[in-house]
């Protein structure tokens, strides 16, 4: 496994995950995020990131074994942050995951890995793409439910 992915996996192994409490506790405690530079992304292949996501899912499953409810592991590319994110929450099906948008749930991580490695924002959003907005203009913005997020999700407990 590539050095950066090994470091990420070590972070998962060291994470103190919660397996009880309210959904907000799971969201807060079980979400991890991983950043890549453009140079690091160029050194990786899609299957490298896929391998990391599967390894992270196994690590989450081990840490959360014995939970009293069904737990879903999920991973997605946070496009605005240019990061890979992972989490685990109680849910009976993937559509119950804590997002305020439409979800495109995939059963393998490749689409998420491709999005991450092709992200234009790994090193941040360029100033040239930012624009001033007023509070009034945000009310006219696209409804969150119009946005579709690709997410890899699997039950682990």
Beta strands, then each sheet from edge to edge (+ up, - down):
strand 1: 32-35
strand 2: 71-78
strand 3: 83-90
strand 4: 102-106
strand 5: 148-155
sheet 1: 1+ 3- 2+ 5- 4-
end
